[in-house]
């Protein structure tokens, strides 16, 4: 088999190909919406604090339900859990779109809408992490995760510039209606899916017992527990870039088009990270991964001043490229090391610890930046990112973890 055929091998497997098509379509819609929600809040008169409230609503709902989602994704057919989440998110996007279209939208309504969206996503994500190994051969798992990363970020490349144009000429309402349609396509692809190794209900325990079982799987592997703490700190401090970026773009860089270009730069970095993950397979992936994660700090630092738009886009490119490469290795390690019956629950703890403090970050960034200034807030965020990832890379459990299947090296 050619090198290219090996790298794209997961797409030759019908079940993964079906999953990939649906998720790629949905990723395009997600790429449109991320920019649209920020400028929808600003266009109805919201400020940085209001934008933080809307984003916080999503993550507060997400962390409130993600452990529940993980348990049910290990109990039920995972693709059906994902279908239900897609349908609910489609309905939410239609309602938000209609509110914006009629001019009746208010910040509290957007906050409620994205909260429901976040609760549905809390069921979808753990199920998705557990489902991927059920659609592809074990030897192609890293390439499968990399291809999902590439398609997700390719959608983000297409999304922001298109979304910026739609917002500028037709308003954000149209963006939400388009996203609703992509969720419908994703749901259809999942309904057609026939995954390998459906979850058995023979040994089902109580909800709390299964929830505790997932936690025991986490703490049995110190490298997972340690990494979750660093992800939590990194994602919380990353709120500074997400919240202050659109505000700085609106005031000093040219508005939605500039922020769309910056997001596109990050998405290109994500694609590059995914392409590298198709080939690169270091013996100690987390040791390497968390070393390069220091590049994430370039994002908030580039907003100080701010730097020219292209330099900010390049900084975001490097940071997100490093993050996507490391994330691909991370997901593959979880899927290899954690037993099939517990993958979604462990994934739910991963998402919970990664995002549990992010709502506080979103809520705090606006008031903090007003109290101490944008520069101090952004420099402080970058410093915390550097310290957390550097410290994590020194831990023995992180430095020693390696692949379960050493013989499946890519490239």
N, C-alpha and C positions, 0 to 999 in steps of 0.2 A: 504494500500500500504506500502511496506517495505521502510525503510529509504533510501536504495540504489535506489529503484525504484522512489522515490520522487525526489532524487537529479538528476537522469538521465532522469526524466520525459520528458523534452523537446525533447529528441531523439525519443520518441514514437509518436511525431506529424510529419506527413510526410513532410510538407513543411520545417520545421526547419531542419529535418534530411537531406533533400536534400541540403539545404544551407550549413549545417555543413560539409558534405562530400566534397563538392566542395572547400570550404574555407580551410579545413584541408589539402587537396592535394596541394593547392596553397601555404599554409604555409610552407610545406616541401621545395618547390622550393625557397621561400624567405629565409629560413634558410640557404640554400646552397649559395645564392648569396651575402649575407651581407659580409661574409668573402672573397668571391672571388673578389668582386669589390675592396676591400682594397689592396689585394695582386696583382691584375691585374695592378693597378697603380704603385705599388712598383716594379713589375717585368719589366715594360717597362721603368724604370729609373726615376720614379716620386719620389718626396720627400714629407715630411709632408705637406708642403704648397700646393703641387699639389693634394694630397689626400683631403685636406680641400676644394680646388676648386671644385673637383668632387662632394663631398657631398653637398657643398653649392649650386651647380647647381640644384641638386634635390630639395632642400628645397626652393630655390628662385622660381623655377617653381611652386612648390606646393602652396606656399602662394599667388602667383600671380593669381592662378585659383581656389582656394578652395571656395571662396565666389560664384563664377560663378557656380561651381559644386553643391554647396548647393541649390541654386535657382532652377537649372534644375532638381535636384533630387526630389525636392518638386513639380515640374511641371509634370514630366514624370513618367512612371512606373519605379520604382527604380531599378528593376533587369535588365532592358534594358540599363540603364545608366551604370551599373556595367559590363554588357557584352561588351559594346563598349570599356570601359576602359581596360578590360582584353585582348581584341583582339589587341589593340594598344600596350599594354605592351609586349605581346608575340612577336609582330613584332620587337620592339626595342631590345628585348633580342636576337633574331635571328641575327640581324645586328651586335650587339656588339660581339656575339659569333664568327661570321664569320670574323670580323676584327681581333680579337685576334688569331683566328685559322690560318689566313694567315700571321700573323706577321706585319700587317699594322697599328695596333691600335696606336693612339696617345692620349695624355691626353685630348686635346680639343675635340676629337671625343667621348671619354667616357663621358666627361662633357655634350656634347649635347645630347647624348643618355639618360643619367640619367635625364636630364632636361625634355625631352619628357615623360619619364617614370613618373616623378614627376607630370607633368601636368595631365596625365591620372589618377594617384592615387588621385589627388585632386577632381576628379569627383566620384571616387569609394568610398572613405571613408565616406563622408557625406551620400551617398546613402545607404551604408551598415548599418550605425547607425540607419537610419530611417526604414530600411527594417526588421530588426530583430523582432520588435514588431508585424510586419505583418505576421510572420510565427509561432508564439507561443502564447499560452494563457497568459493573464496578470499575473496570479499567478505563472507562471514559468519563468518570464522575467529575474530575477537575475540569476537563474540557467542557462538559455540560454546564457547570457553574460559570465558567468563563464566557460561554456563549450567551447565557442569560444576562450576564453583566454587560456584555457588548451590546446586546439588543436594547437593554434598558437605557444605556447611555446614548446609543444611537437615536433612540426616541427623544431623549433630552436635547440632542443636537438639533434635530428638526423642530422640536417643540418651541423653545423660547423665541427664535426669530419669527416663526409663523404666528405664535401667540402675540408677540409684540405688534405685528401688523394687524391682527384681528382686533386686539384691544384698541389700537389707534383708530381704526376705520369702522369697526362694527360694535365695539364695546365688549366687555368681558363675558356677557351673557352667552354669546355664541360659543365661546370656548367651553363652557360647562356642558352645553348640550352636545357638543362633539365628543367630549369625554364620556358622557353617558352612553353614547353609541358604541364606543370602544369597549366599555365594560360588557355590553351585550355580546359582542364578538368573542370576548374572553370566556364568557359563561358558556357559549355554544361549544367552543373547543374543549372545554373541560367536561361537558356532558358526553362528548364523543370519546373521551379518554378511557382506556382500559388498563389501569396500572397493574404492575406486577406485585404480588404479595400483599393483597388487601389485608387491612388490620383485622385481627381476630377479636371477638368479644368474649371468648371462652373464659379468660382469666380476669375479667373486669372486676375492679374493686370499687370502693366508694370514691367519690370525687376527691375528698381530702387525702385519702390514701394514695391515689394516683398522682395528685399534686406533690405530695411529699416524696414519692418515688422519683419524680423528675428532679427535685432538688438534690436527692442523694446521688443521682447520676452526675450532677454538676460538681458537688464538693468532693466526689471520689476522684476527680481530675483537677488538681490544684491549678494547672495552667488555664483551665476554663474559668475558674473563679477569679483568678488574678486578672485575666484579660477583660472580664466583664466590668471590673472596677475602672480600668483605664478607658474602656469604651464609654462608660457613663460620664466620666469627667470630660472626655473629648467631645462628646455630643452635646453636653450642657454648655460648655464654653463656645462651641460652634454657633450657638444662638446669636452671638454678637455679629457674626458675618451675615447670617440669614436675615436678621431684623434690621440692622443698621445699613446693610448694603443697598436695599431699595430706597431707603430714605436719602442716603448720600447720592445715589444715582439720580433721584428726582430733583434734588437741590443743586447738584454741582456737575453732573456728568451727562445730562441730556434726557433723563427720564427712562421710560420703559424700554426703549430701543437699546440704550446703553446697558441696562441691567440684563436684558435678553442676551446681548453679546457676551457679557461676563458669564452668565449661566451656560451659554454655548461652549465657552472655553473650558469650563469645568467638565461638561459632558464629553468633549473631545478627549480630555484627560482620562475620563472614565473608560472610554473606548480603548485608548492606548493601554491603560492598565489591564483591561480584559484581554486584549491581544497578547500582551506580555504573559498573562496567566495561562494562555493556551500552550505556551512553550516552557516557561521557566518553572522549575520545580526544585528549589533548594532543599538540601537534606534537613535543615532546621528552619522551616518556613516562618515561624513566628519571630524567631531571633532576627531574621532579615526584615520581615514585614514591619515590625514595630520600630526598627531603626529608620526605615524610609518614611514612616508616618510623620516624622518631624516636619516634613514638607507641608503638612496641612497648616502649620502656623503661618505660612506665607500669605494665606487668604486674608485674615484680619489685618496683618501688617500692611498689606498693599492698600487697604482702605484708609490708612492714616495719611492725611494730606489733602485729598487722596492722590494716589498715583494715576497716570493716564489709564483710560479704559482698557487698552490692549495689554498693559502690564498687569492690571488686576486680573484680566482674563487668563493671562499666562500663569500667574500665581495660583489661581484656582485650578487651572489645568494640571499643574504639577501636584498640587495637594490631593485633588480627587483621583488622579492617576495612581498615586501611591496608595490611597485608601482602597480603591477598587482591586488593585493587585493583592493587597493584604487581605481584603474581605473574601476574595475567591479562595485563597489558601485556607482562611479561617472556616468558611462554610464546608469546604471539602474535608478538613480535619474533623469537624463536628460530625459530619455524615459518616466518616470512616470509623471514628472512635466510639460513638454512641450507638447502642443497640437500636435496631429498627423500631421496636415497639415504644421507645421513649424519645425518638428524635424530635418530634414536635414539641413535647414538653420542655426538653432542654433548650430548644430554639426559643420557646416562649420566655424562659428565664433570660436568655441572651438579649432578646428584645426589651424585656422589662428593665433589666439593669442598665442597658444602654440608654434608655429613654426616660427612666422614672424621674430624673431631675431636670429633664429638658423643659417641661412646662414652667418650672421655676426660672430657668434661664430665659425663656421667652418673656415671662412676666417682668423679670428683673432688669433686662437690658435697657428698656425704654427709660424707666425712672433712674437707673444707674447712670446712663449716658447723660441724662439731664443734670444729674447731681455732680458728676466728676468730669464730664465731657466725653466726646466720642473717642478722642485719642487715647486717654487713659483706659477706657473700657476695652478698646481693641488691642492695645499693647498687653493689658492684663490677661485677656483671653489667649493671645498667642503664647504668653509665658507659661500659662497653665497647661496648654497643649504640649509644649516642649518638655516640661518637667514630667508629666504623667507618662508619656510614651518612652522617654529616656529611662525613667525608673523601672518601668515594666520590663524593658529589654535586659535589665541586669538580673532578673530573677532566674534561679536555676531551672525551675519547671518550664518557663517560657523558652529558655535557651536550649533545652534538651528535647522538647517534643518534636516528633518526626512522623512520617507517614506510616500508615498501617501496611500499605502495599508498596513497598520500596521498588518492586520490579516494574511498576507502571509509569515510570518517568516519561514525561512528555517531551516532544521536540527531538 
